[in-house]
């Protein structure tokens, strides 16, 4: 149990005994509350020690045990009665007001902004992981670029070459999109299970909505995904020799980025 000087620093206090709540409220009011039930804490006595003695079962003998259990039952009943009265007082007079009640204490936008800030701090702390992701992206983009080196630099005016190589270019774009999509999926699979237990606990307690969590996570991940896809597309696009046009490059960049973000979003939605 805490020392008296530490106990005085408590804001709120919850006292439990035999699976029931004996008291829950401001720590400074606990002594007064029990005094109102004719159980006064002696002066110059640590309240924490007093509450432990008061709310513990005394197993020294059957008489003492029965007396302590009766005392605990009395405290539990008193708290339940006062708590039920408070709940009735707080209940809305108009039954139609019940529809406006929500288990969430904050607005959706407040939850979103708070979760976005938290998720951004977590991402910026992962400096080694971020560097490893960029390095991995550059390595695989160069490797794939070498596999399809200059495939796009053909004489497209020749109908035979155009008919043959068009299928190759289509296959390359399909593979690139699938590669980035699976990269997004595995990025969630390897990281999200570490967060899932916390998310489920906070969700069950009504801390925030799942939609706010999912959207904040995706928005926070967006800058990292943009950088990864930009490196990947910039390297592989020009090594393959696709159309040398700014608009065509950004269309390719957009397709690859959307493939990764949609795959990440679907994986997060299913996992949550």
C-alpha positions in Angstrom: 0.0 0.0 0.0 1.2 3.6 -0.7 2.7 5.8 2.0 0.5 8.7 3.2 2.4 11.3 1.2 2.0 9.3 -1.9 -1.7 8.6 -1.1 -2.3 12.4 -0.9 -1.1 12.7 -4.5 -4.0 10.5 -5.8 -6.7 12.2 -7.8 -9.2 9.3 -7.8 -9.5 6.2 -5.7 -11.2 2.9 -6.4 -11.6 0.4 -3.5 -12.6 -3.2 -4.3 -13.3 -6.1 -2.0 -14.7 -9.6 -2.7 -15.3 -8.5 -6.3 -17.5 -5.5 -5.4 -16.8 -1.8 -5.5 -16.6 -0.3 -2.0 -15.8 3.2 -3.1 -15.0 5.1 -6.3 -14.4 8.8 -6.4 -12.0 11.6 -5.4 -9.3 10.2 -3.1 -9.6 13.2 -0.9 -13.3 12.4 -0.2 -12.8 8.7 0.7 -12.1 9.3 4.4 -15.2 11.5 4.7 -17.3 9.0 2.8 -16.5 6.2 5.3 -16.8 8.5 8.2 -20.4 9.1 7.0 -20.9 5.4 7.4 -19.6 5.6 11.0 -16.2 4.2 10.2 -13.8 7.1 11.0 -10.1 6.8 10.1 -8.1 7.6 13.3 -6.1 10.8 13.2 -2.4 10.5 12.3 -3.2 7.2 10.5 -2.4 6.4 6.9 -5.7 6.2 5.0 -4.4 3.5 2.7 -3.5 1.2 5.7 -6.9 2.0 7.2 -8.8 1.1 4.1 -6.9 -2.2 3.7 -7.7 -3.2 7.3 -11.3 -2.1 6.9 -12.0 -3.9 3.6 -10.1 -7.1 4.0 -11.5 -10.4 5.2 -10.1 -11.3 8.6 -9.3 -15.1 8.6 -8.0 -15.3 12.2 -11.2 -17.1 13.4 -14.7 -17.8 12.2 -16.2 -15.0 14.3 -13.8 -12.3 13.0 -14.2 -13.6 9.4 -18.0 -13.5 9.5 -17.8 -10.0 11.0 -15.5 -8.7 8.3 -17.5 -10.2 5.5 -20.7 -8.6 6.9 -18.9 -5.3 7.0 -17.7 -5.7 3.4 -21.2 -6.6 2.3 -22.5 -3.5 4.1 -20.1 -1.2 2.3 -20.9 -2.8 -1.1 -24.6 -2.4 -0.6 -24.2 1.2 0.5 -22.1 2.1 -2.5 -24.5 0.3 -4.9 -27.4 2.2 -3.5 -25.7 5.6 -3.8 -24.5 4.7 -7.3 -27.9 3.6 -8.5 -29.4 6.9 -7.2 -26.7 8.9 -9.1 -27.5 6.9 -12.3 -31.2 7.6 -11.9 -30.5 11.3 -11.3 -28.3 11.4 -14.4 -30.8 9.6 -16.6 -32.7 11.8 -19.1 -36.3 12.7 -18.2 -37.4 12.3 -21.9 -37.0 8.8 -23.2 -36.4 10.2 -26.7 -33.1 11.7 -25.3 -31.8 8.2 -25.0 -31.2 8.1 -28.7 -28.7 11.0 -28.5 -26.6 9.2 -25.9 -23.4 7.6 -27.0 -20.8 5.5 -25.4 -18.1 7.7 -26.9 -17.1 10.7 -24.9 -15.5 12.7 -27.7 -16.5 13.7 -31.2 -15.3 11.8 -34.2 -13.1 14.6 -35.4 -11.4 14.9 -32.0 -10.7 11.2 -31.9 -9.4 11.3 -35.5 -7.0 14.2 -34.7 -5.8 12.6 -31.5 -5.2 9.2 -33.1 -3.5 10.9 -36.1 -1.0 12.7 -33.9 -0.3 9.5 -31.9 0.2 7.4 -35.1 2.5 10.0 -36.6 4.7 10.0 -33.5 4.9 6.2 -33.7 5.9 6.3 -37.4 8.5 9.0 -36.9 10.2 7.1 -34.1 10.7 4.1 -36.4 13.8 5.5 -38.0 15.5 2.2 -38.5 12.4 0.6 -39.9 11.7 3.5 -42.2 15.3 3.4 -43.6 15.1 -0.3 -44.1 11.8 0.0 -46.0 13.4 2.7 -48.3 16.4 0.5 -48.9 14.3 -2.5 -49.6 12.2 -0.6 -52.1 15.2 0.7 -53.9 16.8 -2.7 -54.1 13.7 -4.5 -55.5 13.0 -1.7 -57.9 16.5 -1.9 -59.4 16.2 -5.7 -59.5 12.9 -5.7 -61.3 14.2 -2.9 -63.6 17.1 -5.1 -64.6 14.8 -8.0 -65.3 12.7 -5.8 -67.7 15.5 -3.5 -68.8 14.6 -1.4 -71.9 11.5 -3.6 -72.7 9.6 -0.4 -73.4 12.2 1.0 -75.8 10.9 -0.7 -78.9 9.9 0.4 -82.4 6.2 0.8 -81.7 5.6 1.8 -85.3 6.1 -1.8 -86.3 2.7 -3.5 -85.8 4.3 -6.9 -85.1 6.5 -5.5 -82.3 3.6 -3.4 -80.9 1.3 -6.5 -80.8 3.9 -8.6 -79.1 5.4 -6.1 -76.6 2.0 -4.7 -75.6 1.3 -7.9 -73.7 4.7 -7.7 -72.0 4.0 -4.1 -70.9 0.6 -5.2 -69.6 2.2 -8.0 -67.7 4.8 -5.7 -66.2 2.2 -3.3 -65.0 0.1 -6.1 -63.5 3.1 -7.5 -61.7 4.2 -4.1 -60.4 0.7 -3.3 -59.0 0.4 -6.7 -57.4 3.9 -6.4 -55.9 3.1 -3.1 -54.3 -0.3 -4.4 -53.1 1.3 -7.4 -51.4 3.9 -5.1 -50.0 1.2 -3.1 -48.3 -0.6 -6.2 -47.1 2.5 -7.6 -45.5 3.4 -4.3 -44.0 0.1 -4.4 -42.1 0.3 -8.1 -41.3 3.7 -7.8 -39.6 2.9 -4.7 -37.6 -0.8 -4.6 -36.8 -0.9 -7.8 -34.6 1.3 -5.9 -32.2 -1.3 -3.1 -31.9 -4.4 -5.3 -32.2 -4.7 -6.1 -28.5 -4.5 -2.4 -27.5 -6.9 -1.4 -30.2 -9.5 -4.0 -29.2 -9.2 -3.0 -25.5 -9.6 0.7 -26.3 -12.4 0.0 -28.7 -14.3 -2.1 -26.1 -13.9 0.7 -23.5 -15.4 3.3 -25.9 -12.2 5.3 -26.2 -12.6 5.9 -29.9 -14.5 4.7 -33.0 -12.9 2.1 -35.2 -13.5 4.3 -38.2 -11.5 7.1 -36.6 -8.6 4.7 -35.9 -8.6 3.2 -39.4 -8.7 6.5 -41.2 -6.1 8.1 -38.9 -3.7 5.2 -39.5 -4.1 5.3 -43.2 -3.6 9.1 -43.3 -0.5 8.8 -41.1 0.9 6.1 -43.3 0.3 8.1 -46.5 3.6 10.2 -46.5 5.6 7.0 -46.0 3.7 5.2 -48.8 4.2 8.3 -51.1 8.0 8.2 -50.6 8.2 4.5 -51.1 6.1 4.4 -54.3 7.9 7.5 -55.6 11.3 5.8 -55.3 9.9 2.5 -56.7 8.2 4.1 -59.7 11.0 6.6 -60.5 13.5 3.8 -60.8 11.5 1.0 -62.5 9.6 3.3 -64.9 12.7 4.7 -66.6 14.7 1.4 -66.5 11.9 -0.4 -68.3 11.7 2.5 -70.8 8.0 3.3 -70.6 6.6 6.4 -72.3 8.8 9.4 -71.7 6.0 11.7 -70.7 5.4 13.4 -67.4 1.6 12.8 -67.4 2.1 9.1 -68.2 4.7 8.8 -65.4 2.3 10.3 -62.8 -0.6 8.1 -64.0 1.7 5.1 -63.4 2.7 6.5 -60.0 -1.0 7.0 -59.1 -2.0 3.4 -60.1 0.8 1.9 -58.1 0.1 4.1 -55.1 -3.6 3.3 -55.1 -2.8 -0.4 -55.3 -0.8 -0.2 -52.2 -3.1 2.0 -50.2 -6.3 0.0 -51.1 -4.5 -3.2 -50.1 -3.5 -1.7 -46.8 -7.0 -0.4 -46.2 -8.7 -3.7 -46.9 -6.2 -5.6 -44.7 -6.7 -3.2 -41.8 -10.5 -3.3 -42.2 -10.6 -7.1 -42.2 -8.1 -7.3 -39.2 -10.1 -4.9 -37.1 
